[in-house]
Amino acid sequence: MKKAATPNAQIIQICRDLHTRGLVSAYGGNVSLRMSSKIIITPKGCSFAQIEEDDLVVVDYAGQVLFGAREPSSETHLHLEVYRHRPDAFGVVHTHPPAATAFAYAGKTMTAISPDSHHLAENIPLVPPFAGGSADLAQAVGKASVDNDVILLEKHGMVTLGADLFMAYHLAEMAEDNALMNLYIRLLNQD
């Protein structure tokens, strides 16, 4: 994947890739990129398949809108808490991919299957169920992010973070592939 040149273009590219890959649907999910004194985040209620640069919202570290005509994601404070707890993170992706979300809903853990997944699936934490967009969810994810780049949200979805937005995307993709392999193996082992 060739990286887009500007931060806004990177977010648009990642959103479209997430949609194409089936890691988000309809209006689910949100993406942010950290800049020096602000973050750029996707808006509330916007399809990743149709998102444009004018849809993006810039907020400060208190969550106050600095620029943008749309309302920021309802999970803005979740992103901010991750950035507060992880100064090395510059990209956060929150998705509801089918297989990983199935594990989150069932409250089950995944086993690392592929060689690539061993560094991410060995200890994926499962954050207890909190209301979407709530301060409790944001704080729990922030705390879980201290030692983890992939986090499952019970009864909700998944959050990934990385040194850049592309790493956060790749972790989401790898975690979903690992969840699918776990499901297939468990189904096959029922024979």
C-alpha positions as a Markdown table, in Angstrom:
| # | Residue | x | y | z |
|---|---|---|---|---|
| 1 | Met | 0.0 | 0.0 | 0.0 |
| 2 | Lys | 1.4 | 3.3 | -1.1 |
| 3 | Lys | 1.1 | 5.9 | 1.7 |
| 4 | Ala | -0.9 | 9.0 | 0.8 |
| 5 | Ala | 1.0 | 12.3 | 1.1 |
| 6 | Thr | -1.0 | 14.4 | 3.5 |
| 7 | Pro | -2.5 | 13.5 | 6.8 |
| 8 | Asn | -6.1 | 14.0 | 5.5 |
| 9 | Ala | -5.4 | 11.9 | 2.5 |
| 10 | Gln | -3.9 | 9.2 | 4.7 |
| 11 | Ile | -7.1 | 9.1 | 6.8 |
| 12 | Ile | -9.3 | 8.9 | 3.6 |
| 13 | Gln | -7.1 | 6.1 | 2.2 |
| 14 | Ile | -7.3 | 4.1 | 5.4 |
| 15 | Cys | -11.1 | 4.6 | 5.7 |
| 16 | Arg | -11.6 | 3.4 | 2.2 |
| 17 | Asp | -9.3 | 0.4 | 2.7 |
| 18 | Leu | -11.1 | -0.5 | 5.9 |
| 19 | His | -14.4 | -0.4 | 4.1 |
| 20 | Thr | -13.1 | -2.4 | 1.1 |
| 21 | Arg | -11.6 | -5.0 | 3.4 |
| 22 | Gly | -14.9 | -5.4 | 5.3 |
| 23 | Leu | -13.5 | -4.2 | 8.6 |
| 24 | Val | -16.3 | -1.6 | 8.9 |
| 25 | Ser | -19.8 | -1.3 | 7.5 |
| 26 | Ala | -22.4 | 1.4 | 7.2 |
| 27 | Tyr | -21.4 | 4.1 | 9.8 |
| 28 | Gly | -19.5 | 2.0 | 12.2 |
| 29 | Gly | -15.9 | 2.7 | 13.2 |
| 30 | Asn | -13.7 | 5.7 | 13.5 |
| 31 | Val | -10.1 | 6.6 | 12.6 |
| 32 | Ser | -7.7 | 9.3 | 13.9 |
| 33 | Leu | -4.3 | 10.6 | 13.3 |
| 34 | Arg | -2.3 | 12.5 | 15.9 |
| 35 | Met | -0.5 | 15.7 | 15.0 |
| 36 | Ser | 1.7 | 17.7 | 17.4 |
| 37 | Ser | -1.1 | 19.6 | 19.2 |
| 38 | Lys | -4.3 | 18.1 | 17.8 |
| 39 | Ile | -5.8 | 15.1 | 16.2 |
| 40 | Ile | -7.7 | 14.7 | 13.0 |
| 41 | Ile | -10.7 | 12.3 | 13.4 |
| 42 | Thr | -13.5 | 11.0 | 11.3 |
| 43 | Pro | -16.9 | 12.5 | 11.9 |
| 44 | Lys | -20.0 | 10.9 | 13.4 |
| 45 | Gly | -22.3 | 9.2 | 11.0 |
| 46 | Cys | -20.2 | 9.1 | 7.9 |
| 47 | Ser | -19.7 | 6.1 | 5.6 |
| 48 | Phe | -16.1 | 5.2 | 5.1 |
| 49 | Ala | -16.9 | 4.3 | 1.5 |
| 50 | Gln | -17.9 | 7.9 | 0.8 |
| 51 | Ile | -15.8 | 10.0 | 3.2 |
| 52 | Glu | -14.1 | 13.1 | 1.8 |
| 53 | Glu | -11.5 | 15.5 | 3.3 |
| 54 | Asp | -14.3 | 18.1 | 4.0 |
| 55 | Asp | -15.8 | 15.5 | 6.4 |
| 56 | Leu | -12.8 | 15.3 | 8.7 |
| 57 | Val | -12.7 | 17.1 | 12.0 |
| 58 | Val | -9.7 | 18.5 | 13.9 |
| 59 | Val | -9.9 | 18.5 | 17.7 |
| 60 | Asp | -7.6 | 19.5 | 20.5 |
| 61 | Tyr | -6.5 | 17.2 | 23.3 |
| 62 | Ala | -9.6 | 18.3 | 25.3 |
| 63 | Gly | -11.8 | 17.2 | 22.5 |
| 64 | Gln | -12.8 | 20.7 | 21.4 |
| 65 | Val | -13.4 | 21.2 | 17.7 |
| 66 | Leu | -10.8 | 23.4 | 16.1 |
| 67 | Phe | -11.8 | 22.9 | 12.5 |
| 68 | Gly | -14.5 | 21.1 | 10.6 |
| 69 | Ala | -18.2 | 21.5 | 9.8 |
| 70 | Arg | -19.2 | 18.0 | 11.1 |
| 71 | Glu | -19.5 | 16.6 | 14.6 |
| 72 | Pro | -16.5 | 14.5 | 15.6 |
| 73 | Ser | -16.9 | 10.8 | 16.2 |
| 74 | Ser | -18.8 | 9.8 | 19.4 |
| 75 | Glu | -15.6 | 7.9 | 20.3 |
| 76 | Thr | -13.3 | 10.9 | 20.2 |
| 77 | His | -12.5 | 10.6 | 23.9 |
| 78 | Leu | -11.5 | 7.0 | 23.4 |
| 79 | His | -8.9 | 8.1 | 20.8 |
| 80 | Leu | -7.7 | 10.9 | 23.1 |
| 81 | Glu | -7.3 | 8.5 | 26.0 |
| 82 | Val | -5.2 | 6.2 | 23.8 |
| 83 | Tyr | -3.0 | 9.1 | 22.8 |
| 84 | Arg | -2.6 | 10.2 | 26.5 |
| 85 | His | -1.5 | 6.7 | 27.5 |
| 86 | Arg | 0.6 | 6.0 | 24.5 |
| 87 | Pro | 2.9 | 8.9 | 23.4 |
| 88 | Asp | 4.4 | 6.6 | 20.8 |
| 89 | Ala | 1.0 | 6.1 | 19.0 |
| 90 | Phe | 0.2 | 8.4 | 16.1 |
| 91 | Gly | -2.7 | 6.4 | 14.6 |
| 92 | Val | -5.8 | 4.8 | 16.1 |
| 93 | Val | -8.4 | 2.6 | 14.3 |
| 94 | His | -11.7 | 1.5 | 15.9 |
| 95 | Thr | -13.6 | -1.1 | 13.9 |
| 96 | His | -16.3 | -3.7 | 14.2 |
| 97 | Pro | -14.8 | -6.5 | 12.0 |
| 98 | Pro | -17.1 | -9.6 | 12.0 |
| 99 | Ala | -14.8 | -12.3 | 13.3 |
| 100 | Ala | -12.9 | -10.3 | 15.9 |
| 101 | Thr | -16.2 | -8.7 | 17.0 |
| 102 | Ala | -17.7 | -12.2 | 17.4 |
| 103 | Phe | -14.9 | -13.0 | 19.8 |
| 104 | Ala | -15.6 | -9.7 | 21.6 |
| 105 | Tyr | -19.3 | -10.4 | 21.9 |
| 106 | Ala | -18.7 | -14.0 | 23.1 |
| 107 | Gly | -16.1 | -12.8 | 25.6 |
| 108 | Lys | -13.6 | -15.3 | 24.2 |
| 109 | Thr | -9.9 | -15.0 | 23.6 |
| 110 | Met | -8.1 | -15.8 | 20.4 |
| 111 | Thr | -5.0 | -18.0 | 19.9 |
| 112 | Ala | -2.2 | -16.8 | 17.7 |
| 113 | Ile | -2.3 | -18.9 | 14.5 |
| 114 | Ser | -0.1 | -17.3 | 11.8 |
| 115 | Pro | 3.5 | -16.3 | 12.5 |
| 116 | Asp | 2.6 | -12.7 | 12.0 |
| 117 | Ser | -0.1 | -12.9 | 14.6 |
| 118 | His | 2.1 | -14.2 | 17.5 |
| 119 | His | 3.2 | -10.7 | 18.5 |
| 120 | Leu | -0.4 | -9.4 | 18.6 |
| 121 | Ala | -2.7 | -12.2 | 19.5 |
| 122 | Glu | -0.8 | -13.7 | 22.5 |
| 123 | Asn | -2.4 | -11.3 | 25.0 |
| 124 | Ile | -5.2 | -9.3 | 23.4 |
| 125 | Pro | -7.1 | -7.8 | 26.3 |
| 126 | Leu | -10.8 | -7.8 | 26.4 |
| 127 | Val | -12.2 | -4.5 | 27.9 |
| 128 | Pro | -15.4 | -5.1 | 29.8 |
| 129 | Pro | -18.6 | -3.8 | 28.2 |
| 130 | Phe | -19.2 | -0.1 | 28.6 |
| 131 | Ala | -21.6 | 2.1 | 26.6 |
| 132 | Gly | -20.2 | 3.3 | 23.3 |
| 133 | Gly | -18.9 | 6.8 | 23.5 |
| 134 | Ser | -18.8 | 6.8 | 27.3 |
| 135 | Ala | -16.0 | 8.1 | 29.5 |
| 136 | Asp | -15.8 | 4.6 | 31.1 |
| 137 | Leu | -15.1 | 3.0 | 27.8 |
| 138 | Ala | -12.5 | 5.7 | 26.9 |
| 139 | Gln | -10.7 | 5.3 | 30.2 |
| 140 | Ala | -10.7 | 1.5 | 30.0 |
| 141 | Val | -9.3 | 1.4 | 26.5 |
| 142 | Gly | -6.7 | 4.0 | 27.4 |
| 143 | Lys | -5.5 | 1.9 | 30.3 |
| 144 | Ala | -5.5 | -1.3 | 28.1 |
| 145 | Ser | -3.5 | 0.5 | 25.5 |
| 146 | Val | -0.5 | 1.0 | 27.8 |
| 147 | Asp | 0.8 | -2.5 | 27.0 |
| 148 | Asn | -1.3 | -3.5 | 24.0 |
| 149 | Asp | -1.6 | -2.4 | 20.3 |
| 150 | Val | -4.8 | -4.5 | 19.7 |
| 151 | Ile | -7.7 | -4.4 | 22.1 |
| 152 | Leu | -11.1 | -6.1 | 22.0 |
| 153 | Leu | -14.1 | -4.3 | 23.4 |
| 154 | Glu | -16.6 | -6.7 | 24.8 |
| 155 | Lys | -20.0 | -6.5 | 23.1 |
| 156 | His | -18.6 | -3.8 | 20.8 |
| 157 | Gly | -15.6 | -4.2 | 18.5 |
| 158 | Met | -11.8 | -3.7 | 18.3 |
| 159 | Val | -9.3 | -0.9 | 18.6 |
| 160 | Thr | -5.8 | -0.9 | 17.1 |
| 161 | Leu | -3.0 | 1.6 | 17.4 |
| 162 | Gly | 0.3 | 2.1 | 15.8 |
| 163 | Ala | 3.3 | 4.4 | 15.4 |
| 164 | Asp | 1.4 | 5.6 | 12.3 |
| 165 | Leu | -2.0 | 5.2 | 10.9 |
| 166 | Phe | -0.9 | 2.5 | 8.4 |
| 167 | Met | 0.5 | 0.3 | 11.3 |
| 168 | Ala | -2.9 | 0.6 | 13.1 |
| 169 | Tyr | -4.7 | -0.4 | 9.9 |
| 170 | His | -2.4 | -3.4 | 9.4 |
| 171 | Leu | -2.9 | -4.6 | 12.9 |
| 172 | Ala | -6.7 | -4.4 | 12.4 |
| 173 | Glu | -6.3 | -6.5 | 9.3 |
| 174 | Met | -4.0 | -9.1 | 10.9 |
| 175 | Ala | -6.2 | -9.3 | 14.0 |
| 176 | Glu | -9.3 | -10.0 | 11.9 |
| 177 | Asp | -7.5 | -12.6 | 9.8 |
| 178 | Asn | -6.3 | -14.3 | 13.0 |
| 179 | Ala | -9.9 | -14.2 | 14.4 |
| 180 | Leu | -11.2 | -15.9 | 11.1 |
| 181 | Met | -8.5 | -18.6 | 11.4 |
| 182 | Asn | -9.5 | -19.2 | 15.0 |
| 183 | Leu | -13.2 | -19.6 | 14.0 |
| 184 | Tyr | -12.4 | -21.9 | 11.1 |
| 185 | Ile | -10.2 | -24.1 | 13.3 |
| 186 | Arg | -12.8 | -24.3 | 16.0 |
| 187 | Leu | -15.5 | -25.2 | 13.5 |
| 188 | Leu | -13.3 | -27.9 | 11.9 |
| 189 | Asn | -12.4 | -29.4 | 15.3 |
| 190 | Gln | -16.1 | -30.0 | 16.0 |
| 191 | Asp | -16.1 | -32.8 | 13.4 |
